Amino acid sequence: MYLRHSTVCKDGKTHSYWRLVRSVRRGRQVVQETVAQLGELDAQGRARARSLALQITGRGEQYELFEAGAATGAVVAVRLDRIRLERSLRFGDVWLGWVLWRALGLERFCAERLPPGREQVPWATMAAILVLARLCEPSSELHIAEDWYRRTALEDLLAVPIERVNDDRLYRALDRLLPHKGALEEHLKGRLGELFALDYELLLYDVTSTYFEGQAKANGLARRGHSRDHRPDCKQVCIGLVVTRDGMPLGYEVFAGNRNDVTTVEEIVGAMEARYGRAHRIWVMDRGMMSAENLAWLARGGRRYLIGANKSELKGLAAALTEVRDWRQVREGVEAKLCTGPGGSETFLLVRSADRQQKEQAMHERFCQRIEQGLASLQGRLARAREPIDRSATERQIGRLLGRNTRAAARYLIRLIDDPARPARLRLDWSARAEWDEWARHSEGCYVLRTNVQDWTPEELWKTYIQLTEAEAAFRIHKSELSIRPIWHQRADRVRAHILVCFLA
């Protein structure tokens, strides 16, 4: 229920007549129905009418925000045009972050590991401010000190005055927090296990990178390498992240930017086993981690694994790939088939996806069209030439054309033939390989998984491998919601500490 008024002019005067109305649904329409005619009301009369409406609807005991007395208390008229809001503070997000920080036991952990000394603000509190800022409004330490902190209610929640939060103190808090990275990961594993009963028998491992826009001369880890952000022009560091089956981050390591993914497996597996024990768990990784050395090392230690195999493995399984029997549907549009590996110690899982097949077909068609257009143009230029054309320059042009379209380059047999009868002295002949088309027809949309787990069905293996998307989702959170970039720090230890704060957030 609420108040409505109508204005009537009578004898040169304006009168406002008030009524109490309610909203009623009639069919598809909502109409206002008059409950009582209240006549002319002053401010106090309107306040009493609103109180009556609350009582009629059964909400008489609900008070407004900051209201001290009961609903039956004195009513005060307020001039709304003279009210203004001053020094509004962000409360909801920082309060929720502070509650989560304490629920994870991080307040107690930091208080024990960062004991108070002669500093004016405990380092444990500064660490909390760093993580809450990364969670609520990712920015630099300078922005936290000069702008963000004073706009939040953390001064009241943490009892830390605004003037005591400065960039120097935040930088030193990073330095104090970093040495406890390993202990933090162990603490979080235990606490998250208590809260959510997580399963640590299956771990997902993936690697991403984050780049620097400056020269990063003071950071020994900053190197140019394979950039997942498509910025090969920038130096970067690589981050290897381990998550549980449910997507909870368990631990991470920072590697040099030019580190190859395949070389990180022994280090990350060894670090996790040293920290959490060598249980009979299963490691799930994508094909970037696959090498004969890694597989042999995992097998020697009795470790179980499920790894995406290289595309070249399909050639060795051509007979099984073309055989129409034994395919099992694991999801709509996805089929899988188990094949025994050499020696019987490994199992290969052939997977065929209809969506992936359509995507790869479209890519091959696009690359083939580009190559054929380029070859036809070059063929025409050689035919129209009126003077000799340099053979090496023509060969380089063909190489560049194939290099821009590598996925379909092997389809073509190209010959550059000396022809003295032509002014160009060269002739270009090319044709498509029928065997390439035949193999593409069978292999498009297919990929291979390798595992030494012998007692799982194709459905279990495929669904477990697809859970690598949980690690990819954690990387997306780092790069989007938590804005791990830009990294404003120059020193390698500060960069590591910055990544640790993002991990905690």
C-alpha positions as CSV (number, residue, x, y, z in Angstrom):
1,M,0.0,0.0,0.0
2,Y,1.1,3.6,-0.6
3,L,-0.2,7.1,-0.8
4,R,-1.4,8.9,-3.9
5,H,-2.8,12.5,-4.2
6,S,-4.8,14.5,-6.7
7,T,-4.7,18.3,-7.1
8,V,-7.9,20.4,-7.3
9,C,-8.1,24.2,-7.9
10,K,-11.1,25.7,-6.1
11,D,-11.8,29.4,-5.4
12,G,-8.3,30.3,-6.7
13,K,-6.6,27.9,-4.3
14,T,-4.9,24.6,-4.9
15,H,-5.9,21.7,-2.7
16,S,-4.2,18.3,-2.5
17,Y,-6.4,15.4,-1.5
18,W,-4.7,12.2,-0.4
19,R,-5.9,8.6,-0.6
20,L,-4.5,5.2,0.4
21,V,-4.3,2.8,-2.5
22,R,-3.1,-0.7,-3.2
23,S,-2.0,-2.5,-6.4
24,V,-4.3,-5.3,-7.5
25,R,-3.7,-7.7,-10.5
26,R,-6.8,-8.2,-12.7
27,G,-6.0,-10.6,-15.5
28,R,-2.9,-9.2,-17.3
29,Q,-3.2,-5.7,-15.9
30,V,-2.2,-4.2,-12.5
31,V,-4.6,-1.5,-11.3
32,Q,-4.6,0.8,-8.3
33,E,-7.6,0.3,-6.0
34,T,-8.5,3.0,-3.4
35,V,-8.6,1.7,0.2
36,A,-9.4,5.0,2.0
37,Q,-10.0,8.6,1.2
38,L,-7.8,10.7,3.6
39,G,-8.6,14.3,2.5
40,E,-6.0,17.0,2.9
41,L,-2.9,16.0,4.9
42,D,0.0,17.9,6.2
43,A,3.5,16.3,6.6
44,Q,2.7,14.7,9.9
45,G,-0.6,13.4,8.6
46,R,1.1,11.8,5.7
47,A,3.7,10.2,8.0
48,R,0.9,8.7,10.1
49,A,-0.9,7.4,7.0
50,R,2.3,5.6,5.9
51,S,2.6,4.1,9.3
52,L,-1.0,2.9,9.1
53,A,-0.4,1.3,5.7
54,L,2.6,-0.6,7.2
55,Q,0.4,-1.9,10.0
56,I,-2.4,-2.9,7.6
57,T,0.0,-4.9,5.5
58,G,1.6,-6.6,8.6
59,R,4.9,-4.7,8.3
60,G,4.4,-2.4,11.2
61,E,7.4,-3.7,13.1
62,Q,9.9,-3.0,10.3
63,Y,11.9,0.2,10.8
64,E,13.8,2.3,8.4
65,L,17.6,2.3,8.3
66,F,19.2,4.2,11.2
67,E,15.7,4.5,12.9
68,A,16.3,4.3,16.7
69,G,12.9,4.1,18.1
70,A,9.8,1.9,17.6
71,A,7.2,2.6,14.9
72,T,5.0,4.3,17.5
73,G,7.7,6.9,18.3
74,A,7.6,10.6,17.4
75,V,7.2,11.6,13.8
76,V,9.5,14.3,12.4
77,A,9.0,16.2,9.2
78,V,12.1,16.4,7.0
79,R,12.8,18.8,4.2
80,L,14.2,16.4,1.5
81,D,15.5,19.3,-0.7
82,R,17.9,20.2,2.1
83,I,19.3,16.8,2.7
84,R,22.6,15.8,1.1
85,L,24.9,12.8,1.4
86,E,28.5,13.2,2.5
87,R,31.4,10.8,2.7
88,S,29.7,7.7,1.5
89,L,31.8,4.6,2.0
90,R,31.9,1.2,0.2
91,F,30.9,-1.3,2.8
92,G,29.3,-4.5,1.2
93,D,32.2,-5.8,-0.9
94,V,34.9,-5.1,1.7
95,W,32.8,-6.5,4.5
96,L,32.2,-9.7,2.6
97,G,35.9,-10.0,1.7
98,W,36.8,-9.6,5.4
99,V,34.3,-12.3,6.4
100,L,35.8,-14.7,3.8
101,W,39.4,-13.8,4.9
102,R,38.6,-14.8,8.5
103,A,36.5,-17.8,7.4
104,L,39.6,-19.2,5.6
105,G,41.6,-18.7,8.8
106,L,43.9,-16.3,7.1
107,E,43.6,-13.7,9.8
108,R,44.9,-16.2,12.4
109,F,47.6,-17.5,10.0
110,C,49.0,-14.1,9.2
111,A,49.0,-13.1,12.8
112,E,51.1,-16.2,13.7
113,R,53.5,-15.9,10.8
114,L,53.8,-12.1,10.8
115,P,54.0,-11.3,14.5
116,P,53.6,-7.7,15.6
117,G,56.8,-5.7,16.2
118,R,57.5,-2.0,16.4
119,E,55.4,-1.2,13.3
120,Q,52.3,1.1,13.8
121,V,50.1,-1.2,11.7
122,P,50.4,-5.0,12.0
123,W,51.7,-6.7,8.8
124,A,48.9,-9.2,9.0
125,T,46.4,-6.3,8.6
126,M,48.3,-4.8,5.7
127,A,48.3,-8.2,4.0
128,A,44.5,-8.4,4.4
129,I,44.2,-4.9,2.8
130,L,46.3,-6.0,-0.2
131,V,44.1,-9.0,-0.9
132,L,40.8,-7.3,-0.2
133,A,41.8,-4.5,-2.6
134,R,42.7,-7.1,-5.3
135,L,39.4,-8.8,-4.8
136,C,37.2,-5.6,-4.7
137,E,38.9,-3.2,-7.0
138,P,42.2,-4.4,-8.6
139,S,44.7,-1.6,-8.9
140,S,48.2,-0.6,-7.9
141,E,49.4,-0.1,-4.4
142,L,49.6,3.6,-5.0
143,H,45.9,3.7,-6.0
144,I,45.0,1.6,-2.9
145,A,46.8,4.1,-0.6
146,E,45.7,7.4,-2.3
147,D,42.2,6.6,-3.3
148,W,40.6,3.2,-2.8
149,Y,41.2,2.7,1.0
150,R,39.7,6.1,1.9
151,R,36.5,5.3,-0.1
152,T,35.8,2.0,1.8
153,A,34.7,1.2,5.4
154,L,37.9,-0.7,6.1
155,E,39.0,2.1,8.4
156,D,36.1,1.2,10.7
157,L,36.3,-2.6,10.1
158,L,40.1,-2.9,10.7
159,A,40.7,0.1,12.9
160,V,43.5,1.4,10.7
161,P,43.5,5.2,10.1
162,I,43.6,6.4,6.5
163,E,46.8,8.2,7.0
164,R,48.6,5.0,8.0
165,V,47.9,3.2,4.8
166,N,50.6,4.3,2.3
167,D,52.3,2.7,-0.7
168,D,55.6,2.1,1.1
169,R,53.8,0.2,3.9
170,L,51.9,-1.9,1.3
171,Y,55.2,-2.7,-0.6
172,R,56.8,-3.8,2.6
173,A,53.8,-6.0,3.3
174,L,54.3,-7.7,0.0
175,D,57.9,-8.5,1.1
176,R,56.8,-9.9,4.4
177,L,54.1,-12.1,2.9
178,L,56.1,-13.7,0.1
179,P,58.3,-16.0,2.2
180,H,55.2,-17.8,3.5
181,K,53.9,-18.8,0.1
182,G,54.4,-22.5,0.7
183,A,52.9,-22.4,4.2
184,L,49.9,-20.4,2.9
185,E,49.2,-23.1,0.3
186,E,49.3,-25.8,2.9
187,H,47.0,-23.9,5.2
188,L,44.5,-23.2,2.4
189,K,44.5,-26.9,1.4
190,G,43.6,-27.9,4.9
191,R,41.0,-25.2,5.5
192,L,39.3,-25.7,2.1
193,G,39.3,-29.4,2.7
194,E,37.5,-28.8,6.0
195,L,34.9,-26.5,4.4
196,F,34.2,-28.4,1.2
197,A,35.4,-32.0,1.6
198,L,37.6,-31.6,-1.5
199,D,39.0,-34.5,-3.4
200,Y,42.8,-34.4,-3.9
201,E,43.1,-37.7,-5.7
202,L,42.9,-36.0,-9.1
203,L,44.8,-32.8,-9.8
204,L,44.6,-30.7,-12.9
205,Y,47.7,-28.8,-14.1
206,D,48.0,-26.1,-16.7
207,V,50.3,-23.2,-17.6
208,T,49.6,-19.6,-18.7
209,S,51.6,-16.5,-19.1
210,T,51.3,-12.8,-18.2
211,Y,53.4,-10.1,-19.9
212,F,55.1,-6.8,-19.0
213,E,54.7,-3.7,-21.1
214,G,58.1,-2.3,-19.9
215,Q,61.6,-3.6,-20.4
216,A,61.6,-5.4,-17.0
217,K,65.4,-5.2,-16.8
218,A,65.4,-5.8,-13.0
219,N,63.3,-9.0,-13.3
220,G,65.4,-12.1,-14.1
221,L,62.3,-14.2,-14.8
222,A,61.0,-11.8,-17.5
223,R,61.8,-13.4,-20.9
224,R,60.2,-13.5,-24.3
225,G,58.5,-16.8,-25.1
226,H,55.2,-18.3,-26.3
227,S,52.6,-15.7,-25.3
228,R,49.1,-16.9,-24.5
229,D,48.0,-13.2,-24.7
230,H,49.3,-12.9,-28.2
231,R,52.0,-10.4,-27.2
232,P,55.3,-12.0,-28.4
233,D,56.8,-8.5,-28.5
234,C,56.7,-8.3,-24.7
235,K,58.6,-10.0,-22.0
236,Q,56.6,-12.3,-19.7
237,V,56.6,-14.8,-16.9
238,C,54.8,-18.2,-16.9
239,I,52.5,-19.4,-14.2
240,G,51.9,-23.1,-13.6
241,L,48.7,-23.6,-11.6
242,V,47.4,-26.8,-9.9
243,V,43.7,-27.1,-9.2
244,T,41.4,-29.8,-7.8
245,R,38.7,-31.5,-9.6
246,D,36.3,-28.8,-8.4
247,G,38.4,-26.0,-9.6
248,M,39.9,-24.9,-6.2
249,P,43.5,-23.6,-6.6
250,L,45.8,-25.8,-4.7
251,G,49.2,-24.3,-5.5
252,Y,51.2,-22.6,-8.2
253,E,54.7,-21.9,-9.4
254,V,56.2,-19.0,-11.3
255,F,58.6,-19.8,-14.2
256,A,60.8,-17.8,-16.5
257,G,58.9,-16.4,-19.5
258,N,60.9,-18.6,-22.0
259,R,60.3,-21.8,-20.1
260,N,58.7,-24.6,-22.2
261,D,55.6,-26.1,-20.7
262,V,57.0,-29.6,-21.1
263,T,60.0,-28.9,-18.9
264,T,57.8,-27.8,-15.9
265,V,56.1,-31.1,-15.2
266,E,58.8,-32.8,-13.0
267,E,59.2,-29.6,-11.0
268,I,55.5,-29.0,-10.3
269,V,54.7,-32.6,-9.6
270,G,57.7,-32.9,-7.3
271,A,56.8,-29.7,-5.4
272,M,53.2,-30.9,-4.8
273,E,54.4,-34.3,-3.6
274,A,56.9,-32.8,-1.3
275,R,54.3,-30.6,0.2
276,Y,51.2,-32.9,0.3
277,G,52.7,-36.4,0.2
278,R,53.0,-38.9,-2.6
279,A,49.5,-40.2,-2.7
280,H,48.1,-42.5,-5.5
281,R,46.6,-39.6,-7.3
282,I,46.0,-39.0,-11.0
283,W,47.6,-36.0,-12.9
284,V,45.6,-34.5,-15.8
285,M,47.5,-32.3,-18.2
286,D,47.0,-31.0,-21.8
287,R,49.2,-32.0,-24.7
288,G,51.7,-29.1,-24.1
289,M,53.1,-31.2,-21.2
290,M,53.4,-34.4,-23.3
291,S,56.9,-35.9,-24.0
292,A,58.4,-39.3,-23.9
293,E,60.7,-38.2,-21.1
294,N,57.8,-37.0,-18.9
295,L,55.7,-40.1,-19.5
296,A,58.7,-42.3,-18.6
297,W,59.3,-40.3,-15.4
298,L,55.7,-40.4,-14.3
299,A,55.5,-44.2,-15.0
300,R,58.8,-44.9,-13.1
301,G,57.4,-43.3,-10.0
302,G,54.2,-45.2,-10.2
303,R,52.2,-42.1,-10.8
304,R,49.0,-42.2,-12.8
305,Y,48.3,-39.7,-15.6
306,L,45.9,-38.7,-18.3
307,I,47.5,-36.4,-20.9
308,G,46.5,-35.0,-24.2
309,A,48.7,-36.6,-26.9
310,N,50.2,-34.8,-29.9
311,K,48.3,-34.7,-33.1
312,S,51.0,-36.9,-34.7
313,E,49.8,-39.8,-32.5
314,L,46.7,-40.1,-34.8
315,K,48.9,-41.5,-37.6
316,G,49.8,-44.5,-35.5
317,L,46.1,-45.1,-34.8
318,A,44.9,-44.7,-38.4
319,A,43.4,-48.2,-38.6
320,A,41.4,-47.8,-35.4
321,L,40.3,-44.3,-36.5
322,T,38.8,-45.5,-39.8
323,E,37.2,-48.6,-38.2
324,V,33.5,-47.9,-37.6
325,R,33.2,-50.4,-34.7
326,D,33.6,-49.9,-31.0
327,W,32.9,-46.1,-30.9
328,R,30.9,-45.1,-27.8
329,Q,29.0,-41.9,-27.4
330,V,30.2,-40.0,-24.3
331,R,28.1,-36.9,-24.9
332,E,25.9,-35.6,-27.6
333,G,28.1,-35.0,-30.6
334,V,31.2,-36.7,-29.0
335,E,32.3,-40.3,-29.5
336,A,35.3,-42.1,-28.0
337,K,37.1,-45.4,-28.5
338,L,39.7,-47.2,-26.3
339,C,42.8,-48.6,-28.0
340,T,45.6,-50.6,-26.2
341,G,49.0,-49.0,-26.5
342,P,52.3,-50.7,-27.3
343,G,53.3,-53.1,-24.5
344,G,49.9,-52.9,-22.9
345,S,51.0,-50.5,-20.2
346,E,49.2,-47.5,-21.7
347,T,45.7,-46.9,-23.1
348,F,44.9,-44.5,-25.9
349,L,41.5,-42.8,-26.0
350,L,40.4,-41.7,-29.5
351,V,37.9,-38.9,-29.4
352,R,35.8,-37.6,-32.3
353,S,33.8,-34.4,-31.9
354,A,31.2,-33.2,-34.4
355,D,31.6,-29.5,-33.5
356,R,35.4,-29.7,-33.7
357,Q,35.1,-31.5,-37.0
358,Q,33.0,-28.6,-38.5
359,K,35.5,-26.1,-37.1
360,E,38.6,-27.8,-38.6
361,Q,36.9,-28.4,-41.9
362,A,36.1,-24.7,-42.2
363,M,39.7,-23.8,-41.3
364,H,41.1,-26.2,-43.9
365,E,38.8,-24.8,-46.6
366,R,39.8,-21.3,-45.7
367,F,43.6,-22.1,-45.9
368,C,43.2,-24.1,-49.1
369,Q,41.4,-21.2,-50.7
370,R,44.1,-18.8,-49.7
371,I,46.9,-21.0,-51.0
372,E,45.1,-21.7,-54.3
373,Q,44.4,-18.1,-54.9
374,G,48.1,-17.2,-54.2
375,L,49.4,-20.0,-56.5
376,A,47.0,-19.0,-59.3
377,S,48.1,-15.4,-59.0
378,L,51.8,-16.4,-59.1
379,Q,51.1,-18.7,-62.0
380,G,49.5,-15.9,-64.0
381,R,52.3,-13.5,-63.3
382,L,54.8,-16.0,-64.6
383,A,52.8,-16.5,-67.7
384,R,52.4,-12.8,-68.4
385,A,56.1,-11.9,-67.7
386,R,58.1,-10.4,-70.6
387,E,61.5,-10.8,-69.0
388,P,63.3,-13.4,-66.8
389,I,62.1,-13.7,-63.2
390,D,64.5,-14.6,-60.4
391,R,64.0,-18.2,-59.3
392,S,65.1,-17.7,-55.6
393,A,62.7,-14.7,-55.1
394,T,59.8,-16.8,-56.5
395,E,60.7,-19.7,-54.2
396,R,60.7,-17.4,-51.2
397,Q,57.3,-16.0,-52.2
398,I,55.9,-19.6,-52.3
399,G,57.5,-20.3,-48.9
400,R,55.8,-17.2,-47.4
401,L,52.4,-18.2,-48.8
402,L,52.7,-21.7,-47.3
403,G,54.0,-20.3,-44.1
404,R,50.9,-18.1,-43.6
405,N,48.7,-21.1,-44.2
406,T,50.6,-24.0,-42.6
407,R,47.5,-26.1,-41.7
408,A,46.9,-26.9,-45.4
409,A,50.4,-26.5,-46.8
410,A,51.1,-30.2,-46.9
411,R,48.1,-30.7,-49.2
412,Y,49.9,-29.3,-52.3
413,L,52.6,-30.6,-54.5
414,I,54.3,-27.5,-56.0
415,R,57.0,-27.6,-58.7
416,L,58.8,-24.6,-60.1
417,I,60.2,-25.8,-63.5
418,D,62.8,-24.2,-65.7
419,D,61.1,-23.4,-69.1
420,P,63.4,-21.7,-71.7
421,A,60.5,-21.3,-74.0
422,R,58.9,-18.6,-71.8
423,P,60.1,-15.1,-71.3
424,A,60.0,-15.6,-67.5
425,R,62.2,-18.8,-67.9
426,L,60.0,-20.4,-65.2
427,R,56.7,-22.4,-65.1
428,L,54.7,-23.2,-61.9
429,D,52.8,-26.5,-61.7
430,W,50.9,-27.5,-58.6
431,S,48.3,-30.2,-57.7
432,A,46.4,-31.3,-54.5
433,R,47.4,-34.6,-52.9
434,A,44.5,-37.0,-52.8
435,E,46.0,-38.9,-49.8
436,W,46.0,-35.6,-47.8
437,D,42.3,-35.1,-48.5
438,E,41.5,-38.7,-47.5
439,W,43.4,-38.4,-44.2
440,A,41.8,-35.1,-43.4
441,R,38.3,-36.7,-44.0
442,H,39.1,-39.2,-41.3
443,S,41.1,-37.1,-38.8
444,E,39.2,-33.8,-38.7
445,G,37.6,-33.3,-35.3
446,C,39.7,-36.1,-33.7
447,Y,42.3,-36.0,-30.9
448,V,44.0,-38.6,-28.7
449,L,44.4,-39.0,-24.9
450,R,47.1,-41.1,-23.3
451,T,46.8,-42.7,-19.9
452,N,48.1,-45.6,-17.7
453,V,44.7,-45.8,-15.9
454,Q,43.4,-49.2,-16.9
455,D,40.1,-49.5,-15.1
456,W,38.2,-46.4,-16.4
457,T,35.5,-46.3,-19.1
458,P,35.8,-44.0,-22.1
459,E,33.2,-41.8,-20.5
460,E,35.2,-41.4,-17.3
461,L,38.4,-40.7,-19.1
462,W,36.9,-38.1,-21.4
463,K,34.9,-36.3,-18.7
464,T,38.0,-36.2,-16.5
465,Y,40.1,-34.6,-19.2
466,I,37.5,-32.0,-20.0
467,Q,37.7,-30.9,-16.4
468,L,41.0,-29.1,-17.4
469,T,38.6,-26.3,-18.2
470,E,38.5,-25.7,-14.4
471,A,42.2,-24.7,-14.5
472,E,41.5,-22.5,-17.6
473,A,38.6,-20.9,-15.7
474,A,41.0,-20.0,-12.8
475,F,43.4,-18.4,-15.3
476,R,40.5,-16.4,-16.8
477,I,39.6,-15.1,-13.3
478,H,43.2,-14.1,-12.7
479,K,43.3,-12.1,-16.0
480,S,39.7,-10.7,-16.0
481,E,38.1,-10.2,-12.6
482,L,41.4,-9.9,-10.6
483,S,43.2,-8.0,-13.4
484,I,46.7,-9.6,-12.8
485,R,47.9,-7.2,-15.4
486,P,49.3,-4.6,-15.6
487,I,52.1,-5.6,-13.2
488,W,53.6,-2.3,-11.9
489,H,56.6,-3.9,-10.1
490,Q,60.1,-4.1,-11.4
491,R,61.8,-6.6,-9.1
492,A,61.3,-10.4,-9.4
493,D,60.4,-10.8,-5.8
494,R,57.7,-8.1,-5.9
495,V,56.3,-9.7,-9.1
496,R,56.1,-13.0,-7.2
497,A,54.4,-11.3,-4.3
498,H,51.9,-9.6,-6.6
499,I,51.0,-13.0,-8.1
500,L,50.6,-14.5,-4.6
501,V,48.1,-11.7,-3.7
502,C,46.2,-12.6,-6.9
503,F,46.2,-16.2,-5.9
504,L,44.8,-15.4,-2.4
505,A,42.2,-13.2,-3.9
